[in-house]
Amino acid sequence: MSAGRRWIVAAAAGLVVALLLPRLGVPTFYVSLLTQTWIFAIVAMSLDLLVGFTGLVNFSQAALFGVGAYAVAIAATRFHVTAFAPVMALGIVSAMLTAAIFGLVALRSEGVGFIIMTIALNEIVWGLAYQWVSVSGGDNGITGIVRPHVGPFDVSANTGYYYVCLAFFAISLVLLLTIVRSPFGLVLKGVRETPRRMRALGYNVWLYRYLAMTISGGFAGVAGVLFAWYNQFVGPVALSLDQSTQILIIVILGGIGTLYGQVFGALVVVFLSNELSAVTQRWEMVLGVVYFAVVMYAPGGLVVLVPRLWGRLLGRRTPVVTEES
């Protein structure tokens, strides 16, 4: 069996396990953590489209994530719009429009300049959420968000909502894999590697980067909407610079340029941050040691480390397939 087919079989097996976990007596707390994992995996994949395939290290991803979340909260509490499809569409469009505006500003520079611009843009949006109290609720945030019905299904319970987030994760993964394997995705890889050569070949490098940022914003908006419904609360922390940094850490841990590797990164960050914080007040230091160890000894991310360890257990080397191969 080829390496590609092995990954397909592993993905199918993983999906079956994910579908069965809530039915196997897993405690509600861990079902809740897995729900968070699917949400953060979506936003990490949206960032990986920029970092891994376009060469843009974007520190404003939390702002796009937060805009999607606030769109849900404002629509539900101020305008009493709670239907699933319209609110999801509103969150996606809001995040994409924000990403489009960010792109017009940040893509005027490259490299370190782009990073600094995205940090500044994220801080501007965070400042608006923190100080525009009449709209955002300020530091108190917005409460009273109710999870809508998904068609005939009631997802107010944690188990029902777990399946909603899992479904959106699977859909997002398939769509992003389709994008990066399309001619558009191949151009993005060319733009990442040799932008000057792509310009010489007649490609509008700025436009492709701009479209990638806008598309990435849409997927971040999906995660933001799901996050708002999950917490039933939205506050400025959702779009803080710390949140952007955490999303980037998930991408690095999972494996840059892999997309599906972000599941591993999200699992580590969500589970370790919750479990360690219950054991020690210095949990952030312990988490930092874990990040350091992964980056030092598995620079390709957990998507490389996990198959390597599995291969050693089986007594053979297991090849790793990424989107680059």
C-alpha positions in Angstrom: 0.0 0.0 0.0 1.4 3.4 -1.0 2.0 6.1 1.6 -0.9 8.2 0.2 -3.3 5.4 0.6 -2.1 4.7 4.1 -2.9 8.3 5.0 -6.4 7.9 3.4 -7.0 4.8 5.5 -5.7 6.5 8.6 -7.9 9.6 8.0 -11.0 7.4 7.5 -10.2 5.5 10.7 -9.7 8.7 12.6 -13.0 10.0 11.4 -14.8 6.9 12.5 -13.2 7.1 15.9 -14.1 10.8 16.2 -17.7 10.0 15.3 -17.9 7.2 17.9 -16.1 8.9 20.8 -19.2 10.7 22.3 -21.1 7.4 22.2 -18.3 5.4 23.9 -18.8 6.9 27.4 -16.2 9.7 27.0 -16.8 12.2 29.8 -18.6 15.4 28.7 -15.6 17.5 29.7 -13.4 15.8 27.1 -16.1 15.9 24.5 -16.1 19.7 25.1 -12.3 19.8 24.7 -12.5 17.9 21.4 -15.2 20.4 20.2 -12.6 23.2 20.9 -10.0 21.1 19.0 -12.1 21.0 15.8 -12.8 24.8 16.1 -9.1 25.7 16.6 -8.0 23.2 13.9 -10.2 25.1 11.4 -8.7 28.5 12.2 -5.2 27.0 12.2 -5.8 25.5 8.8 -7.0 28.9 7.6 -3.7 30.4 8.8 -1.7 27.5 7.3 -3.1 28.5 3.9 -1.2 31.8 4.3 1.9 30.6 6.2 2.5 27.2 4.5 1.3 27.8 1.0 1.6 31.6 0.4 4.5 32.5 2.5 2.6 35.1 4.6 3.1 35.0 8.4 -0.2 36.7 9.4 -0.5 37.9 13.0 -4.0 39.2 12.5 -5.8 35.8 12.2 -7.3 36.2 15.6 -8.9 39.5 14.5 -10.7 37.6 11.6 -11.6 34.8 14.0 -13.0 37.4 16.5 -14.9 39.3 13.9 -16.8 36.2 12.9 -17.6 35.5 16.6 -18.7 39.1 17.2 -20.9 39.0 14.1 -22.8 36.1 15.6 -23.1 37.8 19.0 -24.3 41.1 17.7 -26.8 39.5 15.3 -28.2 37.4 18.1 -28.4 39.9 20.9 -29.1 43.2 19.1 -31.0 42.1 16.0 -32.4 38.8 17.2 -31.2 36.9 14.1 -30.5 33.4 15.3 -31.2 31.1 12.3 -28.2 28.9 11.5 -27.5 29.6 7.8 -27.9 33.4 7.8 -25.8 33.8 10.9 -23.0 31.5 9.6 -23.1 33.4 6.3 -22.9 36.7 8.2 -19.9 35.6 10.1 -18.1 34.3 7.0 -18.8 37.5 5.0 -17.8 39.8 7.9 -14.4 38.0 8.3 -13.8 38.0 4.6 -14.5 41.7 4.3 -12.2 42.4 7.2 -9.5 40.2 5.6 -10.0 42.1 2.3 -9.4 45.4 4.1 -6.4 44.0 5.9 -5.0 42.8 2.6 -5.2 46.3 1.1 -3.1 47.7 3.9 -0.7 44.8 4.9 0.2 43.6 1.4 1.8 47.0 0.6 4.8 45.5 2.4 6.6 42.1 2.6 8.5 40.0 5.1 9.0 41.7 8.5 7.0 44.7 7.3 4.0 42.5 6.6 4.3 40.9 10.0 4.4 44.3 11.8 1.4 45.6 9.7 -0.7 42.5 10.6 0.2 42.9 14.3 -0.9 46.6 14.2 -4.2 45.7 12.4 -4.9 43.0 15.0 -4.3 45.5 17.8 -6.6 48.0 16.2 -9.5 45.5 16.0 -8.8 44.4 19.5 -8.9 48.0 20.7 -12.2 48.5 19.0 -13.7 45.5 20.7 -12.3 46.6 24.1 -13.3 50.2 24.0 -16.5 50.3 21.8 -18.6 49.3 24.7 -22.0 50.3 23.2 -21.5 47.7 20.5 -19.0 45.1 21.8 -19.8 45.2 25.5 -16.2 46.1 26.2 -14.3 44.0 28.6 -17.5 42.3 29.7 -18.1 41.0 26.2 -21.5 39.8 24.9 -23.4 37.0 26.6 -26.8 35.4 25.9 -25.8 33.7 22.6 -28.0 30.7 22.0 -27.0 27.9 19.7 -29.5 27.6 16.8 -31.1 24.4 15.5 -29.2 22.9 12.5 -32.2 21.9 10.4 -34.3 19.5 12.5 -31.4 18.8 14.9 -31.2 20.3 18.3 -27.5 21.0 19.0 -27.9 22.8 22.4 -26.3 19.9 24.2 -22.5 19.4 24.0 -22.7 16.1 22.2 -24.9 17.5 19.4 -22.7 20.5 19.0 -19.6 18.3 18.9 -20.9 16.7 15.7 -21.6 20.1 14.1 -18.0 21.3 14.7 -16.6 18.0 13.5 -18.7 18.3 10.3 -17.4 21.8 9.7 -13.8 20.7 10.3 -14.1 17.9 7.8 -15.8 20.2 5.2 -13.2 22.9 5.7 -10.3 20.4 5.4 -11.7 19.0 2.1 -12.3 22.5 0.7 -8.8 23.7 1.7 -7.1 20.5 0.3 -9.0 21.1 -3.0 -7.9 24.7 -3.1 -4.2 24.0 -2.5 -4.2 21.2 -5.0 -5.9 23.3 -7.7 -4.0 25.5 -10.3 -4.7 28.4 -7.9 -3.0 26.5 -5.1 0.0 25.7 -7.3 0.4 29.4 -8.1 0.3 30.2 -4.4 3.2 27.8 -3.9 5.1 29.4 -6.7 4.4 32.8 -5.2 5.7 31.6 -1.9 9.0 30.1 -3.3 9.9 32.6 -6.1 7.7 35.7 -6.3 10.1 37.5 -8.7 10.0 34.6 -11.1 6.2 34.4 -10.9 6.0 38.1 -11.7 8.3 37.5 -14.7 6.0 34.8 -15.9 3.1 37.3 -15.9 1.3 36.3 -12.6 -0.1 39.1 -10.5 1.6 38.2 -7.2 -0.2 40.8 -5.2 -3.6 39.6 -6.4 -2.9 36.0 -5.5 -1.7 36.9 -2.1 -4.8 39.2 -1.6 -7.2 36.4 -2.7 -5.4 33.9 -0.3 -5.9 36.4 2.6 -9.5 36.8 1.8 -10.2 33.1 1.5 -8.3 32.5 4.7 -10.5 35.1 6.4 -13.6 33.2 5.3 -12.4 30.0 7.0 -11.3 31.9 10.1 -14.9 33.4 10.2 -16.3 29.9 10.2 -14.2 29.0 13.2 -15.2 32.3 14.9 -18.9 31.6 14.5 -18.6 28.1 15.9 -16.5 29.4 18.8 -19.2 32.0 19.7 -21.9 29.3 19.7 -19.6 27.0 21.7 -18.9 29.5 24.5 -22.2 31.3 24.2 -20.1 34.4 25.0 -17.7 36.6 23.1 -15.1 39.0 24.6 -12.0 40.9 23.4 -9.7 38.0 24.4 -11.0 36.1 21.3 -9.2 38.5 19.0 -6.2 39.4 21.1 -2.6 39.2 19.9 -2.1 36.3 22.3 -4.8 34.4 20.4 -3.1 35.1 17.1 0.2 33.8 18.6 -1.5 30.7 19.8 -3.0 30.0 16.4 0.4 30.3 14.8 1.8 27.9 17.5 -0.8 25.4 16.5 0.3 25.7 12.9 4.0 25.2 13.8 3.2 22.3 16.1 1.0 20.5 13.6 3.2 21.0 10.7 3.4 24.0 8.3 2.1 23.3 4.9 0.1 20.2 5.8 -3.4 21.4 6.7 -4.5 18.1 8.3 -1.5 18.3 10.7 -3.2 21.2 12.5 -5.5 18.6 14.2 -2.4 17.4 16.1 -1.4 20.9 17.0 -4.9 21.8 18.2 -5.1 18.7 20.3 -1.9 19.4 22.1 -2.6 23.1 22.7 -6.3 22.6 23.8 -5.7 19.5 26.0 -2.4 20.5 27.5 -3.5 24.0 28.3 -6.7 22.8 30.1 -5.1 19.8 31.9 -1.9 21.6 33.0 -3.8 24.7 34.2 -5.7 22.4 36.6 -2.4 20.9 38.0 0.0 23.8 38.3 0.0 27.6 38.1 3.1 27.4 36.0 1.4 25.5 33.2 2.4 28.1 30.6 6.1 27.3 31.3 5.5 23.6 30.9 3.6 24.2 27.7 6.5 26.3 26.5 8.9 23.4 27.1 6.7 21.1 25.1 6.7 23.6 22.2 10.4 23.9 22.4 10.9 20.1 22.3 8.6 19.7 19.3 10.3 22.5 17.3 13.8 21.2 18.2 13.3 17.5 17.6 10.5 17.5 15.1 10.9 20.7 13.0 8.3 19.3 10.5 5.7 19.2 13.3 3.7 16.5 14.9 2.5 15.3 11.5 6.1 14.1 11.0 6.7 13.0 14.6 3.6 10.9 15.1 4.2 8.6 12.1 7.9 8.4 13.0 7.1 7.2 16.5 4.5 4.8 15.2 7.0 3.4 12.7 9.5 2.8 15.5 6.8 1.0 17.5 6.2 -1.3 14.5 10.0 -1.7 13.9 10.1 0.1 10.5 10.3 3.6 9.1 7.0 5.1 8.0 7.1 7.6 5.2 5.3 10.9 5.7 3.1 12.5 3.1 2.6 16.2 3.1 1.0 18.6 0.7 4.4 19.5 -0.6 5.0 16.0 -2.0 
